[in-house]
Amino acid sequence: MKRFIIFTLFTFVFGAALADNAADARKILDKTATIIGRKGGATASFTISGANMPKQSGVLHIKGRKFCASTPSAKMWFDGKTQWTYMKSTNEVNIAAPSTQNQQMMNPYTFIYMYKSGFKLSVKKQGNTNVVHMVAQKKGASIPEMYITVNSKYYPTQVKIKQKNNWTTIVIRNFQAKDQSDKYFVFPSKDYPTAEIIDLR
């Protein structure tokens, strides 16, 4: 009986600690989401690397669900509905209407919407940063697992995304919460007069 009481107390205390940890993780992401999701938008530089891709660096502009990402080899615009992808090597522009799942794979900041449902959250302190761990509660989720590192200002400094047992790491630098013009998120056709347009919608 005594062992049962001790086990029950341990389970209660451990369960309460897990609940507190999940609540702390949510508070951190709530604050981060408020900064990233500000009405005027934000910008940052990034480096992306993964098992099936060469390491690349670039600049990202975001505003709500809109984003524009540019690297030396490609540039992508998304206005919330239509996506344009320009490949420098082929001088082609692919036009698509990406699904929510595809948007999650293209924009590292989609976690600011994703964490609110469908994920189990936890957080660990790592120096002056917090590392939030997101694990999908549903089997077969397009993103089963993710780590978001957040600094003391609640700016994200790294996002690690797991997809099909491979990890993609995005290191974020020079994050600036400042207003972004809507022109950043629409393909400027006049700047690419010779590009071949391929409409995949």
C-alpha positions as CSV (number, residue, x, y, z in Angstrom):
1,M,0.0,0.0,0.0
2,K,2.8,2.4,0.9
3,R,4.6,1.7,-2.4
4,F,1.3,2.4,-4.2
5,I,0.9,5.8,-2.4
6,I,4.5,6.7,-3.3
7,F,4.0,5.7,-6.9
8,T,0.8,7.7,-7.1
9,L,2.5,10.8,-5.6
10,F,5.4,10.4,-8.0
11,T,3.0,10.1,-11.0
12,F,1.1,13.2,-9.9
13,V,4.2,15.3,-9.3
14,F,5.8,14.1,-12.6
15,G,2.6,14.8,-14.5
16,A,2.3,18.3,-13.0
17,A,5.9,19.0,-13.9
18,L,5.2,18.0,-17.5
19,A,2.1,20.1,-17.7
20,D,4.1,23.1,-16.3
21,N,6.8,22.5,-18.9
22,A,4.3,22.3,-21.8
23,A,2.7,25.6,-20.5
24,D,6.1,27.3,-20.4
25,A,6.9,26.1,-23.9
26,R,3.5,27.5,-25.1
27,K,4.1,30.9,-23.4
28,I,7.5,31.1,-25.1
29,L,6.1,30.4,-28.6
30,D,3.1,32.7,-27.9
31,K,5.6,35.6,-27.3
32,T,7.7,34.6,-30.3
33,A,4.6,34.3,-32.5
34,T,3.5,37.8,-31.5
35,I,6.8,39.2,-32.6
36,I,7.1,37.3,-35.9
37,G,3.4,37.6,-36.7
38,R,3.3,41.4,-36.2
39,K,1.0,43.1,-38.7
40,G,3.8,44.9,-40.5
41,G,6.0,41.8,-40.9
42,A,9.7,41.1,-40.4
43,T,12.9,40.2,-42.2
44,A,16.0,38.0,-41.5
45,S,18.9,36.3,-43.1
46,F,19.1,32.6,-43.0
47,T,21.3,29.5,-43.8
48,I,19.5,26.3,-44.6
49,S,21.1,22.8,-44.8
50,G,19.9,19.2,-44.8
51,A,20.6,15.7,-45.8
52,N,19.3,16.1,-49.4
53,M,20.3,19.7,-50.2
54,P,23.4,21.8,-50.5
55,K,23.9,24.4,-47.8
56,Q,22.5,27.8,-48.9
57,S,22.2,31.2,-47.4
58,G,19.7,33.9,-48.2
59,V,17.2,36.6,-47.0
60,L,13.6,36.1,-45.9
61,H,10.8,38.6,-45.8
62,I,7.5,37.7,-44.0
63,K,4.2,39.3,-43.4
64,G,1.4,37.2,-42.0
65,R,1.3,34.0,-44.2
66,K,3.1,35.9,-47.0
67,F,6.8,35.4,-47.6
68,C,9.7,35.9,-50.0
69,A,12.9,33.9,-49.8
70,S,16.0,34.6,-52.0
71,T,19.3,32.7,-52.3
72,P,22.0,33.1,-55.0
73,S,20.4,30.3,-57.1
74,A,16.7,30.9,-56.6
75,K,14.0,33.2,-55.4
76,M,10.5,32.5,-54.2
77,W,7.5,34.8,-53.7
78,F,4.2,33.8,-52.0
79,D,1.3,36.2,-51.6
80,G,-0.8,34.0,-49.4
81,K,-2.4,32.2,-52.4
82,T,0.0,32.0,-55.4
83,Q,3.7,31.0,-55.3
84,W,6.3,32.0,-57.9
85,T,9.7,30.2,-57.9
86,Y,12.5,31.5,-60.1
87,M,15.5,29.3,-60.9
88,K,18.5,31.3,-62.0
89,S,20.1,28.3,-63.7
90,T,17.2,27.7,-66.1
91,N,15.7,31.2,-66.2
92,E,12.3,29.6,-65.5
93,V,9.5,30.8,-63.2
94,N,7.2,28.1,-61.9
95,I,3.7,29.3,-60.7
96,A,1.8,27.1,-58.2
97,A,-1.0,27.3,-55.7
98,P,0.7,25.3,-52.8
99,S,-1.3,23.3,-50.3
100,T,-1.0,24.0,-46.6
101,Q,1.4,21.1,-46.3
102,N,3.7,22.5,-49.0
103,Q,3.6,25.9,-47.3
104,Q,4.8,24.3,-44.1
105,M,7.8,22.9,-45.9
106,M,8.7,26.2,-47.6
107,N,8.3,28.7,-44.8
108,P,10.3,28.1,-41.6
109,Y,8.0,30.5,-39.7
110,T,4.9,28.4,-40.2
111,F,5.5,27.0,-36.7
112,I,3.9,30.3,-35.3
113,Y,0.6,28.9,-36.5
114,M,1.2,25.2,-36.1
115,Y,2.1,24.9,-32.5
116,K,-1.3,25.9,-31.2
117,S,-2.9,22.6,-32.0
118,G,-1.9,19.0,-32.9
119,F,1.5,19.1,-31.2
120,K,2.9,18.1,-27.8
121,L,5.2,20.8,-26.5
122,S,8.2,20.8,-24.1
123,V,11.1,23.2,-23.5
124,K,14.7,23.0,-22.3
125,K,17.0,25.8,-21.2
126,Q,20.2,25.9,-23.2
127,G,22.5,28.8,-22.1
128,N,20.7,32.0,-22.8
129,T,18.2,30.4,-25.1
130,N,15.1,28.2,-24.9
131,V,14.8,25.1,-27.1
132,V,11.1,24.2,-27.7
133,H,10.4,20.7,-28.9
134,M,7.3,20.1,-30.9
135,V,6.1,16.5,-31.5
136,A,3.0,15.9,-33.7
137,Q,0.2,14.0,-31.9
138,K,-1.1,12.5,-35.2
139,K,0.8,9.7,-36.9
140,G,1.7,10.4,-40.5
141,A,1.9,14.2,-40.0
142,S,3.9,16.0,-42.7
143,I,6.1,17.5,-40.0
144,P,6.3,14.9,-37.2
145,E,8.9,16.8,-35.1
146,M,10.5,20.2,-34.8
147,Y,12.9,22.1,-32.6
148,I,12.7,25.9,-32.3
149,T,15.5,27.8,-30.5
150,V,14.5,31.2,-29.1
151,N,16.8,33.8,-27.6
152,S,16.1,36.1,-24.6
153,K,14.3,38.6,-26.9
154,Y,12.0,35.8,-28.1
155,Y,13.6,36.0,-31.5
156,P,13.9,32.6,-33.2
157,T,17.6,31.7,-33.9
158,Q,17.2,28.2,-35.3
159,V,14.5,25.9,-36.6
160,K,15.1,22.2,-37.1
161,I,12.4,20.3,-39.1
162,K,12.0,16.6,-39.5
163,Q,10.5,15.2,-42.6
164,K,10.6,11.6,-43.8
165,N,13.4,10.8,-41.2
166,N,15.6,13.6,-42.5
167,W,16.4,16.8,-40.7
168,T,16.6,20.3,-42.2
169,T,18.3,23.0,-40.1
170,I,17.6,26.7,-40.7
171,V,19.9,29.1,-38.8
172,I,18.3,32.6,-38.5
173,R,20.4,35.8,-38.1
174,N,19.7,39.5,-38.1
175,F,16.1,39.2,-37.3
176,Q,14.3,42.5,-37.6
177,A,10.7,43.2,-36.8
178,K,10.0,46.0,-39.3
179,D,7.3,46.8,-41.8
180,Q,7.4,45.0,-45.1
181,S,5.9,46.3,-48.4
182,D,3.4,44.0,-50.1
183,K,5.5,44.2,-53.3
184,Y,8.0,41.8,-51.7
185,F,5.5,39.0,-52.0
186,V,4.4,39.2,-55.7
187,F,6.6,38.1,-58.6
188,P,7.9,41.3,-60.4
189,S,7.6,40.1,-64.0
190,K,9.1,43.3,-65.4
191,D,12.4,42.4,-63.7
192,Y,12.5,39.0,-65.4
193,P,11.5,39.8,-69.0
194,T,13.2,36.8,-70.6
195,A,12.2,34.2,-68.0
196,E,10.1,31.2,-69.2
197,I,6.8,31.1,-67.3
198,I,5.5,27.6,-66.4
199,D,2.1,27.6,-64.8
200,L,1.5,24.5,-62.7
201,R,-1.8,25.6,-61.1
